[in-house]
């Protein structure tokens, strides 16, 4: 077991007993399983892992314990891109940032000393004393890029994706409608918003367009970075 995890357990025992937190033994079980989980975990996922260890604990009790772990600095709560609430280890003196794949939702942690120093320099240049910060980079991971459909409907694209308009489905009426709007084959499109329902906002040549989902299904695009 990692030495830092042993230290966390000892501090947990000291603080929780000092603060007279109830149900200490069950809460300590939660800490043990949480520290064994090397990922960003939801309450339900942690409850499942506890069950695999033979500990049947109420989800609300697990949630309350995770809140205590956050309060005392053992855990950190995140909600990437307004998704599920997830918890990760918070080890003193350590910091990392995150990359989140918008397709498979996998979360990648990374550390970069040069980036940390640059952020401090930028804050100092503005006379700003930085207390804490976080960086979240949203994109598409290498595995998802490999399986990314070369030609796909615009309706499938994610916010932030840059694409090339390659073709239209739906006959001459659709083609004429898009041409009237100012959209043509070969245009480079950036997806601004797409909530998987309703309208989609895109940008072409610094102009915004709002398209209905049905129309967006008929516009075929490919990733800009793959264009030859």
Secondary structure, 3 states (H helix, E strand, C coil): CCHHHHHHHHHHHHHHHHCCCCCHHHHHHHHHHHHHCCCCECHHHHHHHHHHCCCCCCHHHHHHHHHHHHHCCCEEEECHHHCCCEEEECCCCCCCEEEEECCCCCEEEECCHHHHHHHHHHHHHCCCCCCCCCCEEEECCHHHHHHCCCCEEHHHCCCCCEEEEEEECCHHHHHHHHHHHCCCCCCEEEEEEECCCCCEEEEECCEEEEECHHHHHCEEEEEHHHCC
